[in-house]
């Protein structure tokens, strides 16, 4: 068993200890900064959903890695939309109706998540929680919204922010009259708390691959 396989097995054990079925939680392996060989190793280990922060880096790897589904998890600038739209299985970082409009001009079939600044931290992107339900409704008129994405707070207990996200998802479902099955929240340092709050999708990098190359 490789080091990556051992780490993945340990993550799955932690998911079980958090009271969740690993088969019901999608792991997005965050491969930012790692080369295509690491991506191929991830796919071979069963990590077939890969997450990238930058459009160009992702597109370069896509052409070198078979068998993977790619998610864009980093901020998407409007000037990169034409390059990105339609290339990713899921764009997790739609943070405004304006960005959704730009994507819809390229394709209305692009699956997306609405990113929420759950911790209300100025350095983070995402919709203000107070506007999240309205933005989901606006985006849902243009694109295939599948749910919400958020990061936990930089410090302190992440549980309240994650539980608030679940409530926002439920409110958004009621607003648009459609199920939103994806709650993408939880990273290497806080994913148990996210699982306890109902996360269905984890974005994991360091806990799987170790420190990112300098």
C-alpha positions as CSV (number, residue, x, y, z in Angstrom):
1,X,0.0,0.0,0.0
2,X,1.4,3.4,-1.0
3,X,1.6,6.3,1.4
4,X,-1.3,8.0,-0.4
5,X,-3.4,4.9,-0.1
6,X,-2.6,4.7,3.7
7,X,-3.6,8.4,4.1
8,X,-6.8,7.8,2.2
9,X,-7.7,4.8,4.4
10,X,-7.0,6.9,7.5
11,X,-9.3,9.7,6.2
12,X,-12.1,7.2,5.5
13,X,-11.7,5.8,9.0
14,X,-12.1,9.3,10.4
15,X,-15.2,9.8,8.3
16,X,-16.7,6.7,9.8
17,X,-15.8,7.9,13.3
18,X,-17.6,11.1,12.5
19,X,-20.7,9.0,12.1
20,X,-20.9,9.2,8.3
21,X,-20.8,6.6,5.5
22,X,-17.6,7.2,3.3
23,X,-19.6,6.1,0.3
24,X,-22.0,9.0,0.8
25,X,-19.2,11.7,1.1
26,X,-17.3,12.9,-2.0
27,X,-13.6,13.5,-1.5
28,X,-12.3,16.2,-3.8
29,X,-8.5,15.7,-3.8
30,X,-6.9,19.1,-4.0
31,X,-4.0,18.8,-6.3
32,X,-3.0,22.5,-6.5
33,X,0.8,22.7,-6.8
34,X,1.3,19.0,-7.5
35,X,2.3,17.7,-10.9
36,X,0.4,15.4,-13.2
37,X,2.2,12.3,-11.8
38,X,0.6,12.9,-8.4
39,X,-2.8,13.4,-10.0
40,X,-2.4,10.0,-11.8
41,X,-1.4,8.4,-8.5
42,X,-4.5,9.9,-6.9
43,X,-6.8,8.5,-9.6
44,X,-5.1,5.0,-9.2
45,X,-5.8,5.2,-5.5
46,X,-9.5,5.8,-6.1
47,X,-9.5,9.6,-5.8
48,X,-11.1,10.3,-9.1
49,X,-12.4,13.8,-8.3
50,X,-9.6,16.4,-8.4
51,X,-9.8,20.0,-7.3
52,X,-7.8,22.9,-8.7
53,X,-7.6,26.5,-7.8
54,X,-6.3,27.9,-11.0
55,X,-7.9,27.5,-14.4
56,X,-4.7,27.3,-16.5
57,X,-3.0,24.8,-14.1
58,X,-6.1,22.6,-14.2
59,X,-6.4,22.6,-18.0
60,X,-2.7,21.6,-18.3
61,X,-3.3,18.6,-16.0
62,X,-6.5,17.6,-17.7
63,X,-4.7,16.8,-20.9
64,X,-2.2,14.6,-19.0
65,X,-4.4,12.7,-16.6
66,X,-7.1,10.2,-17.6
67,X,-10.0,9.0,-15.5
68,X,-10.5,12.1,-13.4
69,X,-13.4,14.5,-12.9
70,X,-12.2,18.1,-12.3
71,X,-13.6,20.7,-10.0
72,X,-12.6,24.4,-10.0
73,X,-12.5,25.3,-6.3
74,X,-10.6,28.6,-6.5
75,X,-11.9,32.1,-7.3
76,X,-12.9,32.5,-10.9
77,X,-12.2,35.8,-12.5
78,X,-14.6,37.0,-15.2
79,X,-11.8,37.2,-17.8
80,X,-11.2,33.5,-17.3
81,X,-14.8,32.4,-17.7
82,X,-14.6,31.7,-21.4
83,X,-11.6,29.4,-20.8
84,X,-13.2,27.6,-17.8
85,X,-16.9,27.2,-18.6
86,X,-17.8,23.8,-19.8
87,X,-14.4,22.3,-18.9
88,X,-15.1,21.4,-15.3
89,X,-17.6,18.9,-13.9
90,X,-18.3,21.5,-11.2
91,X,-17.4,25.1,-10.6
92,X,-17.6,25.4,-6.8
93,X,-16.7,29.1,-6.6
94,X,-19.6,31.1,-8.1
95,X,-19.8,34.1,-5.7
96,X,-22.1,36.5,-7.5
97,X,-25.0,36.7,-10.0
98,X,-22.7,38.7,-12.2
99,X,-20.2,35.8,-12.5
100,X,-23.1,33.4,-13.2
101,X,-24.2,35.7,-16.1
102,X,-20.7,35.5,-17.6
103,X,-20.7,31.7,-17.4
104,X,-24.3,31.5,-18.8
105,X,-23.1,33.4,-21.9
106,X,-20.8,30.5,-22.7
107,X,-23.0,27.6,-21.5
108,X,-26.1,27.3,-19.3
109,X,-25.4,23.7,-18.7
110,X,-22.4,24.3,-16.4
111,X,-23.0,22.7,-12.9
112,X,-22.0,25.1,-10.1
113,X,-22.0,25.7,-6.4
114,X,-22.6,29.1,-4.8
115,X,-19.7,30.0,-2.6
116,X,-20.7,31.6,0.7
117,X,-18.3,33.5,3.0
118,X,-19.6,31.6,6.0
119,X,-17.2,33.1,8.5
120,X,-17.6,36.6,7.2
121,X,-13.9,37.1,6.9
122,X,-12.8,40.0,4.7
123,X,-9.9,38.1,3.2
124,X,-12.2,35.4,1.8
125,X,-14.4,35.4,-1.3
126,X,-18.0,34.3,-1.3
127,X,-21.5,35.7,-0.9
128,X,-22.4,37.3,2.3
129,X,-24.6,34.8,4.3
130,X,-27.4,37.3,4.5
131,X,-27.6,37.4,0.7
132,X,-26.9,33.8,0.0
133,X,-30.5,32.6,-0.5
134,X,-31.2,35.5,-2.9
135,X,-28.0,34.8,-4.9
136,X,-28.8,31.1,-5.2
137,X,-32.2,32.0,-6.6
138,X,-30.6,34.4,-9.1
139,X,-28.0,31.9,-10.2
140,X,-30.5,29.1,-10.4
141,X,-32.3,31.1,-13.1
142,X,-29.2,30.9,-15.3
143,X,-27.1,27.8,-14.4
144,X,-27.4,24.3,-12.8
145,X,-27.0,25.0,-9.1
146,X,-26.2,21.9,-7.2
147,X,-25.6,23.4,-3.7
148,X,-23.3,25.6,-1.6
149,X,-19.6,25.7,-0.9
150,X,-17.8,27.4,2.1
151,X,-14.6,27.5,4.0
152,X,-14.5,27.3,7.8
153,X,-13.1,30.2,9.9
154,X,-9.4,30.7,10.0
155,X,-9.5,30.3,13.8
156,X,-11.9,29.1,16.4
157,X,-14.7,26.5,16.4
158,X,-15.9,25.9,12.8
159,X,-19.0,24.1,13.8
160,X,-21.4,27.2,14.1
161,X,-20.4,28.4,10.6
162,X,-20.9,24.9,9.1
163,X,-24.3,24.5,10.8
164,X,-25.3,27.9,9.5
165,X,-24.4,26.7,6.0
166,X,-26.7,23.7,6.3
167,X,-29.6,26.0,7.3
168,X,-28.8,28.3,4.4
169,X,-28.9,25.3,2.0
170,X,-32.3,24.2,3.4
171,X,-33.6,27.8,3.1
172,X,-32.4,28.0,-0.5
173,X,-34.0,24.7,-1.4
174,X,-37.3,26.0,-0.1
175,X,-36.8,29.3,-2.0
176,X,-36.2,27.7,-5.4
177,X,-38.3,24.6,-5.0
178,X,-35.4,22.3,-5.9
179,X,-33.2,19.9,-4.0
180,X,-29.6,21.1,-3.5
181,X,-27.7,17.9,-2.7
182,X,-24.2,19.3,-2.4
183,X,-22.7,20.9,0.7
184,X,-19.0,21.3,0.0
185,X,-17.4,22.2,3.2
186,X,-14.5,20.8,5.2
187,X,-10.8,20.8,4.6
188,X,-7.9,18.9,6.0
189,X,-8.0,20.8,9.4
190,X,-11.7,20.8,10.0
191,X,-13.5,18.1,8.0
192,X,-14.9,16.2,11.0
193,X,-16.8,19.3,12.1
194,X,-18.1,19.8,8.6
195,X,-19.2,16.2,8.4
196,X,-21.1,16.6,11.7
197,X,-23.0,19.6,10.2
198,X,-24.0,17.7,7.1
199,X,-21.2,18.2,4.5
200,X,-21.5,15.9,1.5
201,X,-18.2,17.0,-0.1
202,X,-14.8,17.5,1.4
203,X,-11.9,19.4,-0.2
204,X,-8.8,17.7,1.1
205,X,-5.2,18.4,0.2
206,X,-2.5,18.2,2.9
207,X,-4.1,15.3,4.8
208,X,-3.8,13.2,1.6
209,X,-0.7,14.5,-0.1
210,X,1.3,16.1,2.6
211,X,2.7,19.7,2.4
212,X,2.4,21.3,-1.0
213,X,5.6,21.7,-2.9
214,X,7.3,25.1,-2.5
